[in-house]
Amino acid sequence: MSEKKVIAVVGATGSQGGGLVRAILDDPDGGFTVRALTRNTTSVKAQELVKLGAEVVQADNYDEQSLTAAFAGAYGAYLVTDFWAHMSAEKELQEATNLVNAAKKAGVQHVVWSTLEDTRDHIPVDGDRMPTLQGTYNVPHFDAKAEADELFRAAGVPTTFLRTTFYWENLANGWGATRDADGVLTLTLPMGSSKLAGIAVEDIGRTAYGIFQAGDKLVGQTVHIAGEHLTGEQIAAGLSRAVGEPVVYKPLTHDAYRGLGFPGADEAGNMLQYYTEFEDYFTGVRDLDVVRELNPWLKTFDQWLAANGHTIPRD
């Protein structure tokens, strides 16, 4: 039996990376083994991965040397950054630069980079369609990741670009329905009648596993993913079934959403405006049949709700 190929997973204790770690461990005959990267190897989540059979090593996206050491001997690497930990495009690019350099130095043969569209391909950043953020961006956590794509290409790192989308988990973490003045659960996502491409976050990692299984044929390719494309009305109906009471869809305008005042409201409002105005493009490139070929376990929204409906706030 040939030796298993090592996949190094950045953010292994997080949602995306954790999905990939579990996909590899759930398939002991798949030809891969996992090296889980985390800043704190003694954390509860890291130790849970040890118990599941993962090799757990310390590494930090801001420490290129630690990343290079962690990637040494690995066939593949899954690379992800967490914009919402700092909400800084500059830091996103700093992390991506370290990841690229480390993967190059370690000679990783196949990188899967978790990325997003550059909204400036559709919306000029110097126009008045939406506020310009952090100097040169419409949606910094989209646009900076897309800028980083070029770092991988310029360095010659063999990369598959995995373009992700809105997590269904967001609906349980401050983006979901809230009670209006009359006590009615109300979903105010500013999507109008447009469809939102959503996905269960673990399916991002599980689809990445399918990409590694596909091997060289997806190196240099861009894979766009989602679990289902749903209107606000359809999302509200699903939430209604999950919580056992009516959830009404009353979308705000994008300006009103940006004005809600929570940290990152302007970023979120711009993102949702992009989703709304470029629905045909965004959902069009995310062919769900193609995604299912890579990830046969891909969940629909209702399947995600069946497992996670208890997490939806009812307050």
C-alpha atoms as one frame of an Amber mdcrd trajectory, in Angstrom:
protein
   0.000   0.000   0.000   1.389   3.395  -0.984   2.088   5.985   1.685  -0.742
   8.418   2.316  -0.398  12.000   1.103  -0.370  14.646   3.819  -2.835  17.544
   3.536  -1.899  20.489   5.766  -5.017  22.382   6.837  -4.819  26.019   7.906
  -7.580  27.017  10.313  -8.155  23.384  11.215 -10.063  24.259  14.399 -12.307
  26.661  12.473 -15.374  25.930  10.379 -13.949  25.587   6.874 -10.741  23.835
   7.888 -12.586  21.657  10.354 -14.880  20.430   7.590 -11.865  19.321   5.552
 -10.157  17.691   8.542 -13.245  15.618   9.236 -13.746  14.728   5.577 -10.227
  13.305   5.429 -10.554  11.459   8.732 -13.966  10.082   7.714 -12.343   8.433
   4.675  -9.481   6.284   6.000  -9.078   4.550   2.628  -8.988   7.808   0.667
  -5.221   8.005   0.333  -4.790  11.126   2.469  -3.861  11.960   6.028  -4.313
  15.302   7.746  -1.959  17.719   9.448  -4.049  20.242  11.358  -2.513  23.701
  11.775  -3.573  25.848  14.712  -2.134  28.711  16.722  -2.810  26.873  19.975
  -2.240  23.121  19.997  -3.474  22.810  23.594  -6.925  24.281  22.948  -9.994
  22.130  23.463 -10.741  22.092  19.722  -7.171  21.144  18.846  -7.163  18.309
  21.339 -10.452  17.045  19.924  -8.712  16.724  16.550  -5.872  14.798  18.170
  -8.417  12.355  19.585  -9.946  11.939  16.121  -6.543  10.969  14.730  -5.192
  14.186  13.244  -1.583  15.307  13.502  -1.801  18.743  15.137   0.996  21.293
  14.736   1.444  24.918  15.735   1.480  27.602  13.045   0.329  31.183  12.648
  -0.653  33.003   9.460   1.427  35.982  10.596   4.542  33.818  11.059   5.855
  32.650   7.691   8.563  30.506   9.259   6.047  28.537  11.312   3.932  27.973
   8.199   6.897  26.783   6.154   7.796  24.285   8.859   4.197  23.100   9.113
   3.937  22.606   5.328   7.204  20.661   5.079   6.636  17.252   3.514   2.969
  17.899   2.807   1.546  17.040  -0.601  -1.296  19.540  -0.318  -2.417  22.491
   1.754  -5.765  24.107   2.397  -5.326  27.837   2.955  -7.891  30.184   4.480
  -7.916  33.576   6.195 -10.485  34.994   8.602 -11.263  38.592   7.630 -13.820
  38.972  10.403 -11.169  38.436  13.078  -9.689  41.854  12.247 -11.792  43.313
   9.367  -8.658  44.576   7.607  -7.886  44.019   3.911  -4.267  44.894   4.643
  -4.015  42.076   7.183  -5.742  39.674   4.784  -3.046  40.371   2.208  -0.297
  40.054   4.806  -1.601  36.620   5.769  -1.968  35.555   2.139   1.575  36.656
   1.342   2.938  34.527   4.176   0.848  31.552   3.058   2.039  31.852  -0.542
   5.685  32.189   0.445   5.505  29.247   2.834   3.760  26.976   0.316   6.365
  27.912  -2.296   9.312  27.262   0.012   7.882  23.958   1.225   7.220  22.748
  -2.320   3.536  22.004  -1.755   2.220  20.250  -4.868  -1.439  21.257  -4.624
  -2.866  24.239  -2.757  -6.575  24.894  -2.384  -7.050  28.598  -1.609 -10.371
  29.690  -0.097 -11.217  32.869  -1.957 -13.995  35.068  -3.352 -14.850  37.264
  -6.318 -13.381  40.719  -6.879 -16.512  42.875  -6.830 -14.596  45.627  -8.627
 -14.829  43.544 -11.794 -18.533  44.473 -11.751 -18.715  47.702  -9.748 -16.142
  50.488 -10.301 -14.667  51.402  -6.950 -14.582  55.092  -7.827 -18.315  55.270
  -8.581 -21.261  56.184  -6.345 -23.061  52.838  -6.469 -21.887  51.885  -2.971
 -19.489  53.367  -0.394 -15.775  52.819  -0.984 -14.208  51.064   2.003 -10.639
  50.952   3.293  -9.514  53.215   0.491  -9.728  50.975  -2.564 -12.405  48.343
  -2.003 -16.134  47.783  -2.385 -16.242  44.630  -0.273 -12.815  44.281   1.362
 -13.130  40.637   2.386 -14.054  39.715  -1.187 -11.739  42.045  -3.050  -8.611
  41.462  -0.945  -8.918  37.683  -1.288  -9.257  38.113  -5.045  -6.152  40.320
  -5.054  -4.341  37.526  -3.237  -5.214  35.104  -6.057  -2.595  36.879  -8.147
   0.054  36.257  -5.489  -0.386  32.507  -5.954  -0.206  32.799  -9.736   2.846
  35.069  -9.668   4.693  32.706  -7.322   3.895  29.692  -9.482   2.224  27.861
  -6.596   0.006  25.069  -8.024  -3.375  26.284  -6.818  -7.073  25.598  -7.149
  -9.085  28.728  -6.383 -12.139  27.767  -4.329 -14.661  30.604  -4.443 -16.993
  30.323  -1.487 -20.185  32.154  -0.515 -22.593  33.077   2.309 -22.680  30.580
   5.194 -26.068  29.311   6.359 -24.487  29.501   9.826 -24.665  33.297   9.564
 -28.414  32.984  10.082 -27.683  31.760  13.610 -25.013  34.379  14.280 -26.565
  37.807  14.023 -27.659  37.790  10.373 -30.922  35.959  10.862 -34.426  36.896
  11.928 -35.076  39.262  14.820 -38.329  40.255  16.497 -39.919  43.470  15.308
 -41.880  45.897  17.488 -44.889  43.587  17.315 -42.889  40.531  18.381 -42.900
  38.954  14.924 -39.703  37.205  13.811 -38.576  39.211  10.784 -35.815  38.547
   8.254 -34.468  41.842   6.939 -31.618  40.702   4.678 -31.554  43.282   1.852
 -31.835  40.820  -1.039 -35.125  42.003  -2.540 -36.398  39.181  -4.754 -32.886
  38.033  -5.712 -31.562  34.606  -4.822 -28.767  34.228  -2.294 -26.150  31.527
  -2.873 -25.669  29.869   0.503 -23.774  26.903   1.844 -23.247  24.916   5.032
 -19.758  25.913   6.088 -18.559  22.331   6.600 -19.408  21.696   2.943 -16.667
  24.128   1.943 -14.103  21.838   3.541 -15.781  18.721   2.197 -15.742  20.167
  -1.325 -12.065  21.011  -0.873 -11.508  17.329  -0.117 -13.123  16.468  -3.435
 -10.733  18.882  -5.147  -7.715  17.192  -3.579  -9.110  13.832  -4.673  -9.461
  15.136  -8.231  -5.737  15.913  -8.238  -3.806  17.785 -10.889  -6.710  18.321
 -13.270  -8.069  21.107 -11.054  -4.742  22.871 -10.488  -4.989  26.340 -11.999
  -8.785  26.129 -12.103 -11.418  28.170 -10.272 -14.203  26.223  -8.572 -17.305
  28.199  -7.539 -19.415  26.611  -4.822 -22.784  26.873  -3.081 -25.262  24.480
  -1.522 -28.478  26.094  -2.755 -29.722  29.343  -4.302 -32.715  30.748  -2.398
 -34.771  33.931  -2.260 -35.352  35.747   1.005 -38.914  34.420   1.020 -37.618
  30.861   0.707 -35.079  31.396   3.481 -37.757  32.846   5.745 -40.020  29.865
   5.006 -37.233  27.478   5.957 -36.580  29.367   9.173 -40.312  29.242   9.928
 -40.292  25.467   9.673 -37.194  25.237  11.838 -38.361  27.474  14.689 -42.013
  26.477  14.605 -43.466  29.952  14.149 -43.829  32.385  11.243 -40.759  34.251
  10.041 -41.687  37.189   7.809 -39.364  38.487   5.099 -39.191  42.294   5.052
 -35.942  43.236   3.318 -34.277  46.520   4.170 -32.687  48.682   1.520 -28.934
  48.342   1.223 -28.445  51.857   2.600 -30.641  51.053   5.590 -28.715  47.858
   6.215 -25.387  49.708   6.066 -26.819  52.135   8.587 -27.610  49.511  11.235
 -24.379  50.381  12.999 -23.047  46.983  14.005 -19.312  46.373  13.385 -18.877
  45.701   9.675 -22.383  46.844   8.715 -21.048  48.830   5.764 -19.037  45.817
   4.598 -22.028  43.495   4.986 -24.362  45.928   3.241 -22.010  46.267   0.286
 -21.624  42.490   0.064 -25.377  41.913   0.075 -25.836  44.628  -2.543 -23.306
  42.815  -4.728 -25.152  39.518  -4.211 -28.435  41.224  -5.106 -27.378  43.187
  -8.179 -25.238  40.429  -9.656 -27.431  37.469  -8.783 -27.384  36.103 -12.339
 -23.594  36.042 -12.450 -23.001  34.856  -8.905 -25.498  31.998  -8.898 -24.824
  31.232 -12.553 -21.170  30.309 -12.038 -22.079  28.149  -9.037 -23.379  25.019
 -10.744 -24.749  22.872  -7.930 -24.440  19.681  -9.971 -20.724  20.311 -10.399
 -20.361  20.960  -6.678 -22.158  17.684  -5.887 -19.732  15.788  -8.105 -16.935
  17.004  -5.822 -18.970  16.720  -2.624 -21.751  14.105  -2.733 -22.720  15.081
   0.852 -23.612  18.665  -0.129 -26.461  19.879   2.074 -29.522  21.803   0.981
 -30.782  24.550   3.270 -33.476  22.269   4.683 -30.920  19.549   5.372 -28.738
  22.080   7.151 -31.751  23.275   9.163 -32.643  19.701  10.124 -29.272  19.395
  11.842 -28.847  22.979  12.996 -32.329  24.460  13.405 -31.897  24.425  17.176
 -29.155  27.060  16.800 -31.506  29.631  15.235 -32.224  32.420  17.784 -35.858
  32.874  18.762 -35.445  35.925  20.992
